[in-house]
């Protein structure tokens, strides 16, 4: 099984959830002013969490970092004869 990083963003005011493949993708859509934290600070926060759950909360949103487990496949690979 392969795993990939996933970022979950939850806005408290609207109740909306959004999902991203990386913190950089998150900041392509939302600004640090919208989220009340810069990308660099968020990356530092997640790196210091260690094995603990990676959850950042403030007055505006909650940002979680976790793993997305996917099944390994041969899709897109050429078969050898």
N, CA, C and O of each residue as an XYZ file, in Angstrom:
324
protein
N       0.832     -1.175      0.000
C       0.000      0.000      0.000
C       0.882      1.247      0.000
O       1.852      1.333      0.754
N       0.546      2.182     -0.827
C       1.267      3.454     -0.862
C       0.502      4.474     -0.034
O      -0.721      4.397      0.077
N       1.209      5.415      0.538
C       0.501      6.460      1.259
C       1.002      7.819      0.796
O       2.163      7.986      0.422
N       0.099      8.773      0.833
C       0.394     10.128      0.415
C      -0.097     11.075      1.492
O      -1.028     10.768      2.237
N       0.532     12.207      1.559
C       0.140     13.229      2.521
C      -1.119     13.933      2.026
O      -1.277     14.166      0.828
N      -2.008     14.268      2.949
C      -3.214     15.012      2.614
C      -3.440     16.077      3.688
O      -3.207     15.839      4.873
N      -3.893     17.241      3.260
C      -4.183     18.359      4.163
C      -5.683     18.590      4.132
O      -6.268     18.757      3.062
N      -6.309     18.601      5.307
C      -7.738     18.876      5.424
C      -7.913     20.255      6.048
O      -7.351     20.537      7.106
N      -8.683     21.104      5.401
C      -8.955     22.448      5.891
C     -10.428     22.545      6.236
O     -11.278     22.215      5.410
N     -10.746     22.995      7.449
C     -12.127     23.160      7.895
C     -12.316     24.597      8.351
O     -11.677     25.045      9.302
N     -13.204     25.323      7.663
C     -13.551     26.683      8.066
C     -14.704     26.624      9.056
O     -15.750     26.048      8.756
N     -14.522     27.216     10.237
C     -15.544     27.169     11.273
C     -16.783     27.976     10.907
O     -17.898     27.543     11.197
N     -16.620     29.128     10.283
C     -17.738     30.020      9.993
C     -18.744     29.389      9.027
O     -19.954     29.516      9.212
N     -18.239     28.715      8.007
C     -19.119     28.139      6.987
C     -19.337     26.650      7.155
O     -20.307     26.102      6.630
N     -18.449     25.987      7.880
C     -18.520     24.537      8.026
C     -17.971     23.788      6.824
O     -18.088     22.565      6.747
N     -17.371     24.516      5.882
C     -16.826     23.909      4.669
C     -15.535     23.152      4.952
O     -14.733     23.547      5.798
N     -15.356     22.049      4.217
C     -14.120     21.263      4.259
C     -13.488     21.295      2.877
O     -14.185     21.215      1.865
N     -12.180     21.412      2.839
C     -11.425     21.349      1.586
C     -10.224     20.438      1.823
O      -9.717     20.347      2.941
N      -9.771     19.766      0.763
C      -8.675     18.815      0.872
C      -7.603     19.159     -0.141
O      -7.905     19.508     -1.282
N      -6.341     19.060      0.279
C      -5.207     19.437     -0.554
C      -4.118     18.377     -0.442
O      -4.033     17.658      0.554
N      -3.288     18.291     -1.478
C      -2.202     17.319     -1.500
C      -0.949     17.790     -0.799
O      -0.054     16.986     -0.535
N      -0.859     19.088     -0.488
C       0.319     19.628      0.183
C      -0.017     20.989      0.755
O      -0.990     21.613      0.331
N       0.781     21.469      1.723
C       0.572     22.829      2.218
C       0.738     23.878      1.116
O       0.056     24.903      1.127
N       1.639     23.624      0.171
C       1.832     24.573     -0.931
C       0.559     24.708     -1.759
O       0.205     25.815     -2.164
N      -0.132     23.606     -2.016
C      -1.390     23.648     -2.757
C      -2.455     24.418     -1.978
O      -3.265     25.131     -2.569
N      -2.453     24.277     -0.673
C      -3.382     25.011      0.187
C      -3.197     26.516      0.015
O      -4.168     27.267     -0.081
N      -1.940     26.942     -0.022
C      -1.650     28.377     -0.134
C      -1.742     28.886     -1.575
O      -1.652     30.094     -1.796
N      -1.916     28.009     -2.549
C      -2.234     28.451     -3.913
C      -3.661     28.984     -3.974
O      -3.963     29.865     -4.779
N      -4.534     28.455     -3.128
C      -5.951     28.827     -3.126
C      -6.252     29.889     -2.065
O      -6.997     30.834     -2.327
N      -5.676     29.737     -0.872
C      -5.964     30.629      0.255
C      -4.714     31.401      0.655
O      -3.597     30.893      0.550
N      -4.908     32.619      1.109
C      -3.771     33.437      1.548
C      -3.526     33.218      3.041
O      -4.385     32.703      3.757
N      -2.358     33.612      3.487
C      -2.038     33.490      4.908
C      -2.942     34.397      5.743
O      -3.191     34.107      6.913
N      -3.435     35.491      5.158
C      -4.377     36.366      5.869
C      -5.719     35.665      6.077
O      -6.365     35.858      7.107
N      -6.147     34.843      5.094
C      -7.399     34.089      5.233
C      -7.296     33.036      6.327
O      -8.257     32.799      7.060
N      -6.129     32.406      6.436
C      -5.938     31.281      7.355
C      -5.331     31.689      8.690
O      -5.300     30.893      9.628
N      -4.854     32.913      8.780
C      -4.220     33.452      9.999
C      -2.934     32.729     10.383
O      -2.551     32.717     11.552
N      -2.268     32.126      9.403
C      -0.959     31.502      9.615
C      -0.246     31.446      8.268
O      -0.869     31.178      7.240
N       1.046     31.697      8.278
C       1.824     31.643      7.037
C       2.172     30.189      6.712
O       2.115     29.315      7.577
N       2.530     29.950      5.454
C       2.895     28.598      5.039
C       4.124     28.110      5.788
O       4.185     26.949      6.194
N       5.093     28.978      5.971
C       6.321     28.594      6.673
C       6.024     28.210      8.124
O       6.557     27.221      8.626
N       5.181     28.986      8.791
C       4.823     28.680     10.181
C       4.048     27.372     10.282
O       4.258     26.596     11.214
N       3.150     27.124      9.323
C       2.386     25.880      9.334
C       3.304     24.682      9.123
O       3.171     23.666      9.805
N       4.239     24.800      8.176
C       5.202     23.708      7.955
C       6.038     23.447      9.202
O       6.277     22.293      9.555
N       6.484     24.503      9.869
C       7.253     24.345     11.110
C       6.417     23.683     12.193
O       6.906     22.813     12.914
N       5.163     24.090     12.311
C       4.269     23.517     13.319
C       4.112     22.009     13.097
O       4.228     21.224     14.038
N       3.849     21.610     11.844
C       3.672     20.187     11.553
C       4.961     19.403     11.761
O       4.911     18.250     12.190
N       6.108     19.997     11.467
C       7.373     19.278     11.638
C       7.699     19.054     13.108
O       8.386     18.091     13.448
N       7.218     19.928     13.982
C       7.488     19.791     15.420
C       6.507     18.865     16.124
O       6.718     18.527     17.289
N       5.434     18.443     15.447
C       4.428     17.570     16.071
C       4.953     16.163     16.310
O       4.471     15.471     17.208
N       5.920     15.731     15.532
C       6.445     14.374     15.696
C       5.380     13.339     15.403
O       4.730     13.390     14.359
N       5.194     12.392     16.323
C       4.208     11.325     16.137
C       2.822     11.731     16.616
O       1.860     10.993     16.405
N       2.702     12.875     17.249
C       1.408     13.345     17.737
C       0.509     13.700     16.547
O       1.003     13.961     15.451
N      -0.806     13.709     16.765
C      -1.704     14.116     15.677
C      -1.354     15.526     15.180
O      -1.112     16.433     15.976
N      -1.331     15.689     13.876
C      -0.927     16.962     13.285
C      -2.176     17.797     13.018
O      -2.776     17.718     11.945
N      -2.555     18.596     14.010
C      -3.752     19.425     13.923
C      -3.397     20.832     14.369
O      -2.866     21.029     15.462
N      -3.692     21.816     13.518
C      -3.489     23.222     13.865
C      -4.863     23.887     13.922
O      -5.657     23.743     12.992
N      -5.150     24.612     15.000
C      -6.424     25.306     15.166
C      -6.186     26.771     15.499
O      -5.257     27.120     16.227
N      -7.047     27.616     14.949
C      -7.085     29.013     15.357
C      -8.554     29.458     15.338
O      -9.447     28.615     15.254
N      -8.813     30.760     15.413
C     -10.190     31.260     15.492
C     -10.962     31.080     14.188
O     -12.193     31.104     14.197
N     -10.265     30.899     13.073
C     -10.907     30.856     11.760
C     -11.063     29.441     11.222
O     -12.083     29.111     10.616
N     -10.043     28.598     11.444
C     -10.044     27.296     10.783
C      -9.279     26.245     11.581
O      -8.609     26.533     12.573
N      -9.414     25.023     11.102
C      -8.646     23.897     11.618
C      -7.975     23.244     10.424
O      -8.624     22.972      9.414
N      -6.674     22.991     10.534
C      -5.908     22.375      9.450
C      -5.301     21.085      9.993
O      -4.568     21.095     10.982
N      -5.616     19.982      9.333
C      -5.108     18.671      9.738
C      -4.225     18.113      8.630
O      -4.512     18.282      7.445
N      -3.158     17.452      9.029
C      -2.292     16.766      8.075
C      -2.298     15.292      8.418
O      -2.070     14.907      9.565
N      -2.560     14.472      7.419
C      -2.602     13.044      7.651
C      -2.147     12.286      6.421
O      -1.603     12.866      5.482
N      -2.375     10.994      6.437
C      -1.984     10.135      5.330
C      -3.209      9.638      4.594
O      -4.222      9.295      5.204
N      -3.109      9.602      3.297
C      -4.124      9.022      2.435
C      -3.559      7.702      1.947
O      -2.546      7.677      1.247
N      -4.198      6.621      2.307
C      -3.704      5.303      1.932
C      -4.328      4.889      0.607
O      -5.548      4.925      0.447
N      -3.488      4.498     -0.333
C      -3.949      4.090     -1.648
C      -3.386      2.719     -1.984
O      -2.334      2.316     -1.488
N      -4.099      2.032     -2.820
C      -3.651      0.719     -3.255
C      -2.638      0.891     -4.378
O      -2.852      1.685     -5.294
N      -1.562      0.169     -4.311
C      -0.554      0.216     -5.364
C      -1.135     -0.384     -6.642
O      -1.864     -1.374     -6.593
N      -0.812      0.214     -7.776
C      -1.315     -0.305     -9.045
C      -0.236     -0.202    -10.114
O       0.782      0.464     -9.931
N      -0.478     -0.867    -11.216
C       0.420     -0.805    -12.366
C      -0.153      0.103    -13.450
O       0.337      0.102    -14.579
N      -1.147      0.849    -13.131
C      -1.808      1.721    -14.087
C      -0.820      2.716    -14.669
O      -0.070      3.361    -13.935
N      -0.821      2.837    -15.969
C       0.063      3.773    -16.643
C       1.448      3.239    -16.931
O       2.244      3.920    -17.577
N       1.753      2.066    -16.479
C       3.075      1.478    -16.740
C       2.991      0.549    -17.938
O       2.019     -0.187    -18.106
N       4.011      0.594    -18.756
C       4.033     -0.255    -19.945
C       4.397     -1.673    -19.543
O       5.250     -1.908    -18.687
N       3.720     -2.608    -20.194
C       4.017     -4.022    -19.962
C       5.253     -4.412    -20.743
O       5.448     -3.992    -21.883
N       6.084     -5.222    -20.111
C       7.270     -5.724    -20.806
C       6.924     -7.041    -21.445
O       6.275     -7.886    -20.827
N       7.358     -7.230    -22.698
C       7.066     -8.475    -23.423
C       8.102     -9.513    -23.155
O       8.016    -10.622    -23.682
